[in-house]
Amino acid sequence: MRFTRALTAAVVLLGLAAAPAAADASPSASPSPDGGAPTTAGTSFRTAAEFEQGQTATANGAAGDYLYWSFPADAEQRPTVKATVKLLETHAPQTWRVDVYDGLRRRQACQWGAQTRTADARTSSLELACVLRTVRAWSEPWSNDPLPGTYYLRLTAVNVPASDLGMPVSAEVRVESKDIGGAAAVDGSLAEPLVPGIAVTSGDGKGDEDDKSAVLSAIEPEDGWSSGWCSDRWVWSGIGAVLAALAGIGGYALTRGSGRPSRVPPGA
């Protein structure tokens, strides 16, 4: 009886240990082994193909599919998302749309750009664009401000005619950012960027190998994530303080005169 119980407990423990590995083994689109941009797209947030800013990711799909990619965006950056869709020469009018979501999977509005465009029957390609708001290092809980972390890009066709469902298409996406600098700096920062799986490695602070293998996202800016508080605003504030101190010293030197007046009466 004891042997049977011990064997049952061992089987249960083995199943629990294998569960995380099975969960992480789910198929997902990832960058190519040589570090280049991916040539496939994911079909959901979890399987979004990861690529860095400045790279051009490509994918082949079908009209009616949802194509997902993900990229990192840091504080004080203003990302610009561009997508190009290539269609067959013969097709019915199609409307394509690009949407961007932040690390909390909140849809982010575009400041400007052709986020939705319609390709008529004679159009073989169309271009979409979305300029996001500047990423903030920190914001109030009630705010919908974009925050540092992973951003998801979804490209899809809306209101596709039944005759065009499943029609092969090819897509290219690219993201570039403009560094806004201290003009977008705020007093505060997130403890960690909004990256999938970040809580796994930051929960105990030990950074074990098992924890690292469970992280879902492996992309980050080339220079790493910024701390959020150090920006050129502080540099210019420091320069201004030094200049103000020098101006004060110079003004005192000019107005103090030649020193204490003499105590000897005039004409003595």
Accessible surface in RSA format (square Angstrom, percent):
REM  Atomic radii and reference values for relative SASA: ProtOr
REM  Chains: A
REM  Algorithm: Lee & Richards
REM  Probe-radius: 1.40
REM  Slices: 20
REM RES _ NUM      All-atoms   Total-Side   Main-Chain    Non-polar    All polar
REM                ABS   REL    ABS   REL    ABS   REL    ABS   REL    ABS   REL
RES MET A   1   161.92  83.9 119.90  79.3  42.02 100.1 105.98  90.1  55.94  74.1
RES ARG A   2   210.84  88.5 203.75 103.9   7.09  16.9  76.43 104.5 134.41  81.5
RES PHE A   3   157.14  78.6 149.26  92.4   7.88  20.5 154.62  93.7   2.52   7.2
RES THR A   4    79.10  56.3  78.10  79.2   1.00   2.4  52.29  70.2  26.81  40.5
RES ARG A   5   165.13  69.3 157.95  80.5   7.18  17.1  54.98  75.1 110.15  66.8
RES ALA A   6    63.53  58.4  49.62  76.6  13.91  31.6  58.03  81.7   5.50  14.6
RES LEU A   7   100.91  56.2  96.40  69.0   4.51  11.3 100.21  70.4   0.70   1.9
RES THR A   8    76.98  54.8  73.82  74.8   3.16   7.5  58.83  79.0  18.15  27.4
RES ALA A   9    52.81  48.6  46.19  71.3   6.62  15.1  52.32  73.7   0.49   1.3
RES ALA A  10    54.38  50.0  45.72  70.6   8.66  19.7  49.81  70.1   4.56  12.1
RES VAL A  11    92.56  60.9  89.31  80.9   3.26   7.8  90.20  78.4   2.36   6.4
RES VAL A  12    81.77  53.8  75.04  67.9   6.73  16.2  80.76  70.2   1.00   2.7
RES LEU A  13   118.12  65.8 114.06  81.6   4.06  10.2 114.28  80.3   3.84  10.3
RES LEU A  14   126.89  70.7 122.55  87.7   4.34  10.9 126.22  88.6   0.67   1.8
RES GLY A  15    42.39  52.3   0.00   N/A  42.39  52.3  35.16  96.5   7.23  16.2
RES LEU A  16   117.17  65.3 109.16  78.1   8.00  20.1 109.50  76.9   7.66  20.6
RES ALA A  17    72.55  66.7  46.51  71.8  26.04  59.2  57.50  81.0  15.05  39.9
RES ALA A  18    53.13  48.9  46.36  71.5   6.77  15.4  51.78  72.9   1.35   3.6
RES ALA A  19    54.62  50.2  43.74  67.5  10.88  24.7  51.17  72.1   3.44   9.1
RES PRO A  20    78.46  57.2  71.48  65.2   6.97  25.3  78.19  64.6   0.27   1.7
RES ALA A  21    65.36  60.1  52.82  81.5  12.54  28.5  60.24  84.8   5.12  13.6
RES ALA A  22    71.28  65.5  51.19  79.0  20.09  45.7  58.34  82.2  12.93  34.3
RES ALA A  23    55.64  51.2  42.65  65.8  12.98  29.5  54.32  76.5   1.31   3.5
RES ASP A  24    65.59  45.9  40.10  39.9  25.50  60.3  20.93  49.3  44.66  44.5
RES ALA A  25    79.40  73.0  45.27  69.9  34.12  77.6  57.21  80.6  22.19  58.8
RES SER A  26    44.06  37.2  31.63  42.2  12.43  28.6  32.80  69.8  11.26  15.8
RES PRO A  27   118.62  86.5 106.08  96.7  12.54  45.6 117.05  96.6   1.57   9.8
RES SER A  28    68.38  57.8  39.59  52.8  28.79  66.3  16.68  35.5  51.70  72.4
RES ALA A  29    18.62  17.1   5.02   7.8  13.59  30.9  12.61  17.8   6.01  15.9
RES SER A  30    69.85  59.0  56.71  75.7  13.14  30.3  27.21  57.9  42.65  59.7
RES PRO A  31    47.62  34.7  35.60  32.5  12.02  43.7  35.60  29.4  12.02  74.7
RES SER A  32    37.70  31.9  26.80  35.8  10.90  25.1  30.26  64.4   7.44  10.4
RES PRO A  33   149.27 108.8 106.40  97.0  42.87 155.9 119.47  98.6  29.80 185.2
RES ASP A  34   128.32  89.9  86.41  86.0  41.91  99.1  52.44 123.4  75.87  75.7
RES GLY A  35    52.16  64.3   0.00   N/A  52.16  64.3  34.05  93.4  18.11  40.6
RES GLY A  36    26.15  32.2   0.00   N/A  26.15  32.2  25.46  69.9   0.69   1.6
RES ALA A  37    24.54  22.6  10.86  16.8  13.68  31.1  10.86  15.3  13.68  36.2
RES PRO A  38     1.70   1.2   0.07   0.1   1.63   5.9   0.99   0.8   0.71   4.4
RES THR A  39    96.39  68.6  83.93  85.1  12.46  29.7  56.08  75.3  40.32  60.9
RES THR A  40    77.37  55.0  75.87  76.9   1.51   3.6  65.44  87.9  11.93  18.0
RES ALA A  41    21.01  19.3   0.56   0.9  20.45  46.5   0.56   0.8  20.45  54.2
RES GLY A  42     3.27   4.0   0.00   N/A   3.27   4.0   3.21   8.8   0.06   0.1
RES THR A  43   105.98  75.4  90.12  91.4  15.86  37.8  66.18  88.9  39.80  60.2
RES SER A  44    44.28  37.4  42.84  57.2   1.44   3.3  36.96  78.7   7.32  10.3
RES PHE A  45    41.78  20.9  37.58  23.3   4.19  10.9  37.58  22.8   4.19  12.0
RES ARG A  46   116.04  48.7  91.44  46.6  24.60  58.6  55.15  75.4  60.90  36.9
RES THR A  47    23.71  16.9  23.70  24.0   0.00   0.0  23.71  31.8   0.00   0.0
RES ALA A  48     7.43   6.8   1.21   1.9   6.21  14.1   1.21   1.7   6.21  16.5
RES ALA A  49     0.00   0.0   0.00   0.0   0.00   0.0   0.00   0.0   0.00   0.0
RES GLU A  50    21.81  12.5  21.81  16.5   0.00   0.0   5.47  10.6  16.34  13.3
RES PHE A  51     1.67   0.8   0.00   0.0   1.67   4.3   1.67   1.0   0.00   0.0
RES GLU A  52    48.99  28.1  48.99  37.1   0.00   0.0  30.00  58.0  18.99  15.5
RES GLN A  53    43.17  24.1  26.95  19.7  16.23  38.6  20.52  43.7  22.65  17.2
RES GLY A  54    34.07  42.0   0.00   N/A  34.07  42.0  20.68  56.7  13.39  30.0
RES GLN A  55    47.06  26.3  42.37  31.0   4.68  11.2  24.99  53.2  22.06  16.7
RES THR A  56    55.63  39.6  41.33  41.9  14.30  34.1  31.19  41.9  24.44  37.0
RES ALA A  57     0.00   0.0   0.00   0.0   0.00   0.0   0.00   0.0   0.00   0.0
RES THR A  58    47.74  34.0  47.72  48.4   0.02   0.1  36.57  49.1  11.17  16.9
RES ALA A  59     3.73   3.4   0.54   0.8   3.19   7.3   2.45   3.4   1.28   3.4
RES ASN A  60   129.38  89.2 102.57  99.1  26.81  64.6  30.66  73.8  98.72  95.4
RES GLY A  61    18.90  23.3   0.00   N/A  18.90  23.3  12.22  33.5   6.68  15.0
RES ALA A  62    24.33  22.4  22.65  34.9   1.68   3.8  22.65  31.9   1.68   4.5
RES ALA A  63     3.01   2.8   0.00   0.0   3.01   6.8   0.00   0.0   3.01   8.0
RES GLY A  64    33.35  41.1   0.00   N/A  33.35  41.1  11.83  32.5  21.52  48.2
RES ASP A  65    62.35  43.7  57.86  57.6   4.49  10.6  12.67  29.8  49.68  49.5
RES TYR A  66   106.47  49.7 101.74  57.9   4.73  12.3  54.65  41.1  51.82  63.9
RES LEU A  67    12.28   6.8  12.28   8.8   0.00   0.0  12.28   8.6   0.00   0.0
RES TYR A  68    15.60   7.3  15.60   8.9   0.00   0.0   0.88   0.7  14.73  18.2
RES TRP A  69     0.00   0.0   0.00   0.0   0.00   0.0   0.00   0.0   0.00   0.0
RES SER A  70     3.82   3.2   3.82   5.1   0.00   0.0   0.47   1.0   3.34   4.7
RES PHE A  71     0.00   0.0   0.00   0.0   0.00   0.0   0.00   0.0   0.00   0.0
RES PRO A  72     2.40   1.7   1.84   1.7   0.56   2.0   1.84   1.5   0.56   3.5
RES ALA A  73     0.11   0.1   0.00   0.0   0.11   0.2   0.11   0.2   0.00   0.0
RES ASP A  74    11.25   7.9  11.25  11.2   0.00   0.0   3.79   8.9   7.46   7.4
RES ALA A  75    12.13  11.2   2.53   3.9   9.59  21.8   2.53   3.6   9.59  25.4
RES GLU A  76    25.15  14.4  25.15  19.0   0.00   0.0   6.54  12.7  18.61  15.2
RES GLN A  77    42.51  23.8  42.51  31.1   0.00   0.0   4.88  10.4  37.64  28.5
RES ARG A  78    60.24  25.3  59.69  30.4   0.55   1.3   4.90   6.7  55.33  33.5
RES PRO A  79     0.00   0.0   0.00   0.0   0.00   0.0   0.00   0.0   0.00   0.0
RES THR A  80    33.47  23.8  32.25  32.7   1.22   2.9  16.34  21.9  17.13  25.9
RES VAL A  81     0.10   0.1   0.00   0.0   0.10   0.2   0.00   0.0   0.10   0.3
RES LYS A  82   117.12  57.1 115.74  71.0   1.38   3.3  62.25  56.0  54.87  58.4
RES ALA A  83     1.73   1.6   0.07   0.1   1.65   3.8   0.86   1.2   0.87   2.3
RES THR A  84    33.53  23.8  33.30  33.8   0.22   0.5  12.61  16.9  20.91  31.6
RES VAL A  85     0.12   0.1   0.12   0.1   0.00   0.0   0.12   0.1   0.00   0.0
RES LYS A  86   101.91  49.7  98.66  60.5   3.25   7.7  52.94  47.7  48.97  52.2
RES LEU A  87    15.05   8.4   0.00   0.0  15.05  37.8   1.56   1.1  13.49  36.3
RES LEU A  88    81.89  45.6  79.44  56.8   2.44   6.1  81.84  57.5   0.05   0.1
RES GLU A  89   152.71  87.7 135.10 102.2  17.61  41.9  50.17  97.0 102.55  83.7
RES THR A  90   116.27  82.7 107.48 109.0   8.79  20.9  78.07 104.9  38.20  57.8
RES HIS A  91    10.99   6.0   0.00   0.0  10.99  28.1   6.47   6.7   4.52   5.3
RES ALA A  92    27.94  25.7  20.10  31.0   7.84  17.8  25.52  35.9   2.42   6.4
RES PRO A  93    77.58  56.5  70.75  64.5   6.84  24.9  70.95  58.6   6.63  41.2
RES GLN A  94     0.95   0.5   0.00   0.0   0.95   2.3   0.95   2.0   0.00   0.0
RES THR A  95    29.45  20.9  28.73  29.1   0.72   1.7  11.14  15.0  18.32  27.7
RES TRP A  96     1.58   0.6   1.58   0.8   0.00   0.0   1.58   0.8   0.00   0.0
RES ARG A  97    69.93  29.4  69.93  35.6   0.00   0.0  14.60  20.0  55.33  33.5
RES VAL A  98     0.39   0.3   0.39   0.4   0.00   0.0   0.39   0.3   0.00   0.0
RES ASP A  99     2.00   1.4   2.00   2.0   0.00   0.0   0.36   0.9   1.64   1.6
RES VAL A 100     0.42   0.3   0.00   0.0   0.42   1.0   0.00   0.0   0.42   1.1
RES TYR A 101    23.57  11.0  23.57  13.4   0.00   0.0  14.50  10.9   9.07  11.2
RES ASP A 102     0.00   0.0   0.00   0.0   0.00   0.0   0.00   0.0   0.00   0.0
RES GLY A 103    20.34  25.1   0.00   N/A  20.34  25.1   0.08   0.2  20.27  45.4
RES LEU A 104    98.14  54.7  74.64  53.4  23.50  59.1  79.07  55.5  19.07  51.3
RES ARG A 105   126.22  53.0 107.61  54.9  18.62  44.3  29.74  40.6  96.48  58.5
RES ARG A 106    58.50  24.6  53.20  27.1   5.30  12.6  45.87  62.7  12.63   7.7
RES ARG A 107    96.69  40.6  80.79  41.2  15.91  37.9  37.99  51.9  58.71  35.6
RES GLN A 108     1.59   0.9   1.46   1.1   0.13   0.3   1.10   2.3   0.50   0.4
RES ALA A 109    56.72  52.2  53.86  83.1   2.86   6.5  54.71  77.1   2.01   5.3
RES CYS A 110    30.27  22.9   5.29   5.9  24.98  58.7   5.69  14.4  24.58  26.5
RES GLN A 111    78.19  43.7  42.13  30.8  36.05  85.8  18.92  40.3  59.27  45.0
RES TRP A 112   146.04  58.6 136.47  66.1   9.57  22.5 129.07  68.8  16.97  27.5
RES GLY A 113    42.63  52.6   0.00   N/A  42.63  52.6  16.50  45.3  26.13  58.5
RES ALA A 114    45.92  42.2  32.19  49.7  13.73  31.2  41.42  58.3   4.50  11.9
RES GLN A 115    27.86  15.6  25.27  18.5   2.59   6.2   8.69  18.5  19.17  14.5
RES THR A 116    58.07  41.3  36.13  36.6  21.94  52.3  34.88  46.9  23.19  35.1
RES ARG A 117   109.62  46.0 103.57  52.8   6.05  14.4  13.80  18.9  95.82  58.1
RES THR A 118    88.67  63.1  57.55  58.3  31.12  74.2  39.89  53.6  48.78  73.7
RES ALA A 119     0.68   0.6   0.00   0.0   0.68   1.6   0.68   1.0   0.00   0.0
RES ASP A 120    66.55  46.6  65.28  65.0   1.27   3.0  31.43  74.0  35.12  35.0
RES ALA A 121    48.89  44.9  42.35  65.4   6.53  14.9  42.35  59.6   6.53  17.3
RES ARG A 122   218.56  91.8 185.20  94.4  33.36  79.4  80.01 109.3 138.55  84.0
RES THR A 123    41.85  29.8  36.59  37.1   5.27  12.5  25.39  34.1  16.46  24.9
RES SER A 124    57.36  48.5  52.82  70.5   4.54  10.4  20.80  44.3  36.56  51.2
RES SER A 125    51.34  43.4  41.39  55.2   9.95  22.9   7.85  16.7  43.49  60.9
RES LEU A 126    10.32   5.7   4.20   3.0   6.12  15.4  10.32   7.2   0.00   0.0
RES GLU A 127   109.85  63.1 107.06  81.0   2.79   6.6  25.85  50.0  84.00  68.6
RES LEU A 128     2.31   1.3   0.00   0.0   2.31   5.8   0.69   0.5   1.61   4.3
RES ALA A 129    27.16  25.0  27.05  41.7   0.12   0.3  27.13  38.2   0.04   0.1
RES CYS A 130     0.01   0.0   0.01   0.0   0.00   0.0   0.00   0.0   0.01   0.0
RES VAL A 131    13.24   8.7  13.24  12.0   0.00   0.0  13.24  11.5   0.00   0.0
RES LEU A 132     0.73   0.4   0.73   0.5   0.00   0.0   0.73   0.5   0.00   0.0
RES ARG A 133    77.60  32.6  76.48  39.0   1.11   2.7  43.66  59.7  33.94  20.6
RES THR A 134    22.84  16.2  16.23  16.5   6.61  15.8  11.47  15.4  11.37  17.2
RES VAL A 135     0.30   0.2   0.30   0.3   0.00   0.0   0.30   0.3   0.00   0.0
RES ARG A 136    79.16  33.2  78.97  40.3   0.19   0.5  12.98  17.7  66.17  40.1
RES ALA A 137     5.99   5.5   4.47   6.9   1.52   3.5   4.54   6.4   1.45   3.8
RES TRP A 138    94.52  37.9  94.52  45.8   0.00   0.0  68.10  36.3  26.42  42.9
RES SER A 139    12.94  10.9   2.33   3.1  10.61  24.5   1.58   3.4  11.36  15.9
RES GLU A 140    73.68  42.3  70.12  53.1   3.56   8.5  19.59  37.9  54.10  44.2
RES PRO A 141   127.37  92.8  90.85  82.8  36.52 132.8 103.65  85.6  23.72 147.4
RES TRP A 142   208.99  83.9 171.49  83.0  37.50  88.0 167.67  89.4  41.32  67.0
RES SER A 143    15.17  12.8   9.18  12.3   5.99  13.8   5.48  11.7   9.69  13.6
RES ASN A 144    68.97  47.6  62.80  60.7   6.17  14.9  32.30  77.7  36.67  35.4
RES ASP A 145    26.49  18.6  26.49  26.4   0.00   0.0   0.00   0.0  26.49  26.4
RES PRO A 146     1.85   1.3   1.85   1.7   0.00   0.0   1.85   1.5   0.00   0.0
RES LEU A 147    15.09   8.4  14.96  10.7   0.13   0.3  14.96  10.5   0.13   0.3
RES PRO A 148    11.45   8.3  11.45  10.4   0.00   0.0  11.45   9.5   0.00   0.0
RES GLY A 149     0.07   0.1   0.00   N/A   0.07   0.1   0.07   0.2   0.00   0.0
RES THR A 150     1.48   1.1   1.48   1.5   0.00   0.0   1.35   1.8   0.13   0.2
RES TYR A 151     0.00   0.0   0.00   0.0   0.00   0.0   0.00   0.0   0.00   0.0
RES TYR A 152     7.92   3.7   7.92   4.5   0.00   0.0   3.60   2.7   4.32   5.3
RES LEU A 153     0.00   0.0   0.00   0.0   0.00   0.0   0.00   0.0   0.00   0.0
RES ARG A 154    51.47  21.6  51.45  26.2   0.02   0.0   0.00   0.0  51.47  31.2
RES LEU A 155     0.00   0.0   0.00   0.0   0.00   0.0   0.00   0.0   0.00   0.0
RES THR A 156     5.72   4.1   5.72   5.8   0.00   0.0   3.90   5.2   1.81   2.7
RES ALA A 157    10.12   9.3   0.00   0.0  10.12  23.0   0.00   0.0  10.12  26.8
RES VAL A 158    48.79  32.1  45.02  40.8   3.77   9.1  48.78  42.4   0.02   0.0
RES ASN A 159   140.77  97.1 105.04 101.5  35.73  86.0  36.39  87.6 104.38 100.9
RES VAL A 160    24.26  16.0   3.51   3.2  20.74  50.0   3.61   3.1  20.65  56.0
RES PRO A 161    44.11  32.1  32.75  29.9  11.36  41.3  44.11  36.4   0.00   0.0
RES ALA A 162    89.83  82.6  65.73 101.4  24.11  54.8  66.67  93.9  23.16  61.4
RES SER A 163    97.01  82.0  56.75  75.7  40.26  92.7  57.87 123.2  39.14  54.8
RES ASP A 164     5.32   3.7   5.11   5.1   0.21   0.5   0.21   0.5   5.11   5.1
RES LEU A 165   106.19  59.1  82.51  59.0  23.68  59.5  82.85  58.2  23.35  62.8
RES GLY A 166    49.35  60.9   0.00   N/A  49.35  60.9  27.67  75.9  21.68  48.6
RES MET A 167    26.08  13.5  19.64  13.0   6.44  15.3  25.55  21.7   0.53   0.7
RES PRO A 168    80.83  58.9  77.92  71.0   2.90  10.6  79.12  65.3   1.71  10.6
RES VAL A 169     8.70   5.7   0.76   0.7   7.94  19.1   5.91   5.1   2.79   7.6
RES SER A 170    37.55  31.7  36.20  48.3   1.35   3.1  27.14  57.8  10.41  14.6
RES ALA A 171     2.52   2.3   0.63   1.0   1.89   4.3   1.29   1.8   1.23   3.3
RES GLU A 172    64.04  36.8  62.61  47.4   1.43   3.4  10.17  19.7  53.87  44.0
RES VAL A 173     1.29   0.9   0.00   0.0   1.29   3.1   1.26   1.1   0.04   0.1
RES ARG A 174    84.14  35.3  83.39  42.5   0.75   1.8  32.22  44.0  51.92  31.5
RES VAL A 175     0.00   0.0   0.00   0.0   0.00   0.0   0.00   0.0   0.00   0.0
RES GLU A 176    85.87  49.3  82.19  62.2   3.68   8.8  31.46  60.9  54.41  44.4
RES SER A 177    40.43  34.2   4.83   6.4  35.61  82.0   7.12  15.2  33.31  46.7
RES LYS A 178   135.41  66.1 129.00  79.2   6.41  15.3  82.87  74.6  52.54  56.0
RES ASP A 179   110.36  77.3  85.59  85.2  24.77  58.6  35.09  82.6  75.26  75.1
RES ILE A 180    42.40  24.1  21.20  15.8  21.20  51.1  23.57  17.0  18.84  51.1
RES GLY A 181    11.33  14.0   0.00   N/A  11.33  14.0  11.33  31.1   0.00   0.0
RES GLY A 182     9.25  11.4   0.00   N/A   9.25  11.4   4.53  12.4   4.72  10.6
RES ALA A 183    99.19  91.2  49.26  76.0  49.93 113.6  62.58  88.1  36.61  97.0
RES ALA A 184    18.47  17.0   7.84  12.1  10.63  24.2  17.21  24.2   1.26   3.3
RES ALA A 185    14.59  13.4   1.30   2.0  13.30  30.2   3.24   4.6  11.35  30.1
RES VAL A 186    22.02  14.5  15.92  14.4   6.10  14.7  19.86  17.3   2.16   5.9
RES ASP A 187   115.20  80.7  84.19  83.8  31.01  73.3  43.15 101.5  72.05  71.9
RES GLY A 188    28.72  35.4   0.00   N/A  28.72  35.4  24.95  68.5   3.77   8.4
RES SER A 189    46.40  39.2  24.66  32.9  21.75  50.1   2.86   6.1  43.54  61.0
RES LEU A 190    51.31  28.6  32.57  23.3  18.73  47.1  34.69  24.4  16.62  44.7
RES ALA A 191   104.99  96.5  63.64  98.2  41.35  94.1  75.64 106.5  29.34  77.7
RES GLU A 192    74.18  42.6  66.14  50.0   8.04  19.1  19.18  37.1  55.00  44.9
RES PRO A 193    19.43  14.2  16.65  15.2   2.78  10.1  17.94  14.8   1.49   9.2
RES LEU A 194    39.16  21.8  34.36  24.6   4.80  12.1  38.95  27.4   0.21   0.6
RES VAL A 195    14.28   9.4   8.72   7.9   5.56  13.4   9.80   8.5   4.48  12.1
RES PRO A 196    35.39  25.8  22.69  20.7  12.70  46.2  34.64  28.6   0.75   4.7
RES GLY A 197    19.71  24.3   0.00   N/A  19.71  24.3   8.73  24.0  10.98  24.6
RES ILE A 198    51.33  29.2  51.06  38.0   0.27   0.6  51.14  36.8   0.19   0.5
RES ALA A 199    74.22  68.2  64.67  99.8   9.54  21.7  67.01  94.4   7.20  19.1
RES VAL A 200    64.28  42.3  49.68  45.0  14.59  35.2  57.08  49.6   7.19  19.5
RES THR A 201    32.09  22.8  25.74  26.1   6.35  15.1  18.10  24.3  14.00  21.2
RES SER A 202    49.23  41.6  21.36  28.5  27.87  64.2  18.27  38.9  30.96  43.4
RES GLY A 203    66.27  81.7   0.00   N/A  66.27  81.7  33.60  92.2  32.66  73.2
RES ASP A 204    80.69  56.5  47.23  47.0  33.46  79.1  36.95  87.0  43.73  43.6
RES GLY A 205    66.37  81.8   0.00   N/A  66.37  81.8  33.13  90.9  33.24  74.4
RES LYS A 206   153.86  75.1 121.43  74.5  32.43  77.2  70.94  63.9  82.93  88.3
RES GLY A 207    26.68  32.9   0.00   N/A  26.68  32.9  16.14  44.3  10.55  23.6
RES ASP A 208    71.63  50.2  66.01  65.7   5.62  13.3  21.41  50.4  50.21  50.1
RES GLU A 209   131.07  75.2 123.81  93.7   7.26  17.3  66.36 128.3  64.71  52.8
RES ASP A 210   117.74  82.5 109.97 109.5   7.77  18.4  30.47  71.7  87.27  87.0
RES ASP A 211    29.90  20.9  29.37  29.2   0.53   1.3   0.65   1.5  29.25  29.2
RES LYS A 212   115.73  56.5 102.89  63.1  12.84  30.6  57.32  51.6  58.42  62.2
RES SER A 213    84.71  71.6  54.80  73.1  29.92  68.9  52.59 112.0  32.12  45.0
RES ALA A 214    29.21  26.9  24.50  37.8   4.71  10.7  24.80  34.9   4.40  11.7
RES VAL A 215    45.63  30.0  25.80  23.4  19.82  47.8  25.80  22.4  19.82  53.8
RES LEU A 216    86.18  48.0  58.69  42.0  27.50  69.1  62.19  43.7  23.99  64.6
RES SER A 217     8.87   7.5   3.08   4.1   5.79  13.3   3.11   6.6   5.76   8.1
RES ALA A 218    98.61  90.7  61.29  94.6  37.33  84.9  72.67 102.3  25.95  68.7
RES ILE A 219    11.28   6.4   6.90   5.1   4.37  10.5   7.25   5.2   4.03  10.9
RES GLU A 220    85.67  49.2  81.61  61.7   4.07   9.7  19.53  37.8  66.15  54.0
RES PRO A 221    21.72  15.8  14.32  13.1   7.40  26.9  19.90  16.4   1.82  11.3
RES GLU A 222   166.92  95.8 124.37  94.1  42.55 101.3  53.08 102.7 113.84  92.9
RES ASP A 223   145.63 102.0 108.57 108.1  37.06  87.6  40.36  95.0 105.28 105.0
RES GLY A 224    23.70  29.2   0.00   N/A  23.70  29.2  17.17  47.1   6.53  14.6
RES TRP A 225    62.51  25.1  33.74  16.3  28.76  67.5  27.78  14.8  34.72  56.3
RES SER A 226    61.95  52.3  35.20  47.0  26.75  61.6  43.04  91.6  18.91  26.5
RES SER A 227    62.89  53.1  39.19  52.3  23.70  54.6  44.75  95.3  18.14  25.4
RES GLY A 228     7.17   8.8   0.00   N/A   7.17   8.8   5.65  15.5   1.52   3.4
RES TRP A 229   153.58  61.6 151.98  73.6   1.60   3.8 135.89  72.5  17.69  28.7
RES CYS A 230    79.71  60.3  60.99  68.0  18.72  44.0  10.78  27.3  68.93  74.3
RES SER A 231    11.30   9.5   0.24   0.3  11.06  25.5  11.19  23.8   0.11   0.1
RES ASP A 232    65.13  45.6  57.37  57.1   7.76  18.3  27.67  65.1  37.45  37.4
RES ARG A 233    85.39  35.9  78.97  40.3   6.42  15.3  47.20  64.5  38.19  23.1
RES TRP A 234   123.16  49.4 115.68  56.0   7.49  17.6 114.48  61.0   8.68  14.1
RES VAL A 235    86.17  56.7  78.05  70.7   8.13  19.6  84.86  73.7   1.32   3.6
RES TRP A 236   171.61  68.9 164.53  79.6   7.08  16.6 144.44  77.0  27.17  44.1
RES SER A 237    62.35  52.7  45.04  60.1  17.31  39.9  34.25  72.9  28.09  39.4
RES GLY A 238    35.22  43.4   0.00   N/A  35.22  43.4  34.31  94.1   0.91   2.0
RES ILE A 239    74.71  42.5  71.92  53.6   2.79   6.7  73.96  53.3   0.75   2.0
RES GLY A 240    35.26  43.5   0.00   N/A  35.26  43.5  29.57  81.1   5.70  12.8
RES ALA A 241    64.40  59.2  49.87  77.0  14.54  33.1  57.78  81.4   6.62  17.5
RES VAL A 242    90.22  59.4  87.05  78.8   3.17   7.6  90.22  78.4   0.00   0.0
RES LEU A 243   107.42  59.8 103.56  74.1   3.87   9.7 103.89  73.0   3.53   9.5
RES ALA A 244    66.01  60.7  49.55  76.5  16.47  37.5  57.23  80.6   8.78  23.3
RES ALA A 245    58.26  53.6  44.08  68.0  14.18  32.3  56.03  78.9   2.22   5.9
RES LEU A 246   106.26  59.2  98.40  70.4   7.85  19.7  98.86  69.4   7.40  19.9
RES ALA A 247    71.14  65.4  50.04  77.2  21.09  48.0  62.15  87.5   8.99  23.8
RES GLY A 248    46.65  57.5   0.00   N/A  46.65  57.5  38.70 106.2   7.95  17.8
RES ILE A 249   115.08  65.5 111.79  83.3   3.29   7.9 114.27  82.3   0.81   2.2
RES GLY A 250    32.04  39.5   0.00   N/A  32.04  39.5  31.64  86.8   0.40   0.9
RES GLY A 251    32.03  39.5   0.00   N/A  32.03  39.5  29.58  81.2   2.46   5.5
RES TYR A 252   142.98  66.8 136.76  77.8   6.22  16.2 101.54  76.3  41.44  51.1
RES ALA A 253    58.15  53.5  41.10  63.4  17.05  38.8  41.58  58.6  16.57  43.9
RES LEU A 254   156.44  87.1 125.85  90.0  30.59  76.9 128.14  90.0  28.30  76.2
RES THR A 255   113.46  80.7  80.23  81.3  33.23  79.2  71.78  96.4  41.67  63.0
RES ARG A 256   156.31  65.6 124.69  63.6  31.62  75.3  29.17  39.9 127.14  77.1
RES GLY A 257    55.32  68.2   0.00   N/A  55.32  68.2  41.29 113.3  14.03  31.4
RES SER A 258   130.37 110.2  80.79 107.8  49.58 114.2  58.40 124.4  71.97 100.8
RES GLY A 259    53.49  66.0   0.00   N/A  53.49  66.0  34.94  95.9  18.55  41.5
RES ARG A 260   200.99  84.4 169.93  86.6  31.07  74.0  79.45 108.6 121.54  73.7
RES PRO A 261   121.97  88.9 101.11  92.2  20.86  75.8 112.03  92.5   9.94  61.8
RES SER A 262    94.41  79.8  56.53  75.4  37.88  87.3  52.73 112.3  41.68  58.4
RES ARG A 263   208.73  87.6 177.00  90.2  31.72  75.5  83.32 113.9 125.41  76.0
RES VAL A 264   103.83  68.3  89.43  81.0  14.39  34.7  91.55  79.5  12.28  33.3
RES PRO A 265    88.89  64.8  81.57  74.4   7.32  26.6  86.74  71.6   2.15  13.4
RES PRO A 266   137.41 100.1 105.77  96.4  31.64 115.0 116.51  96.2  20.90 129.9
RES GLY A 267    90.65 111.8   0.00   N/A  90.65 111.8  44.05 120.9  46.60 104.4
RES ALA A 268   105.96  97.4  29.30  45.2  76.67 174.4  68.33  96.2  37.64  99.7
END  Absolute sums over single chains surface
CHAIN  1 A    16016.3      12349.7       3666.6       9871.9       6144.5
END  Absolute sums over all chains
TOTAL         16016.3      12349.7       3666.6       9871.9       6144.5
